[in-house]
C-alpha cells in the first residue's frame, strides 16, 4: 500500500466511526444528565404552579366575586402575620423589661433567646400582662429561671472571694460559732461525752 492509500483508508475509517462515537458519547451524557436531574424534576413536579383561573366571561359578577374573595383571603393572611409579629415584639419587649429587673445579666441576648423559646410557646396576654402556659406571670417565670442552677450561670457572682461559687447554706439552727465564745464544757456536752 502506498502512503496515499493508507491515508485514505484512515480518513474513511475515521469519517465512518466519528458520527457513531459522537452519538454514543452524547447518548451517555444525556442519560447521565437525565439521571442527575430526575430528583430535581420530581421535586418540581410535586409543586404545582398556582395559575390564575381562566376568567369565565359568562358571569362577570361571579368572576369579580371570586377575585375579591381571593384578595380578602390574602389580606387576612397578611394581617394575621402582622398581628403575630406585633405580639412577638411585645412579648420580647416585656421579656427584656423582666430581665432588666434582674440587674446585670451576663449574656443577656442569649438569655433572652433561651427564655423566649422556652416561654413564648403558649404564652398569652391578658390585661397588658403576659402569662406563661402554666399560668404564671412572665416576671415570675423569669425569677424562677434565675432560681435554677442553669439560670444562676447567667448572673454575676455575689461573692468577692474569687471563687465565684455560692457558699454553703447553713440551716438556721446550725450557725457557725466562734470557738472562743464556747467553753470547753459546752464542747464536751455537744459531743455527747
BELSUL-V773269 format. One record per pair of residues at least 12 apart in sequence whose ideal C-beta (glycine too) atoms are under 6 Angstrom apart, sorted by the first residue. I is the first residue (numbers start at 1). J is the second residue. Records with the same first field share a line. If there is no record, write none. Layout:
I=J, J
This chain:
91=120, 130
94=130, 138
95=115, 116
98=138, 139, 142
102=146
104=156
105=154
106=154
107=154
111=154
119=132, 141
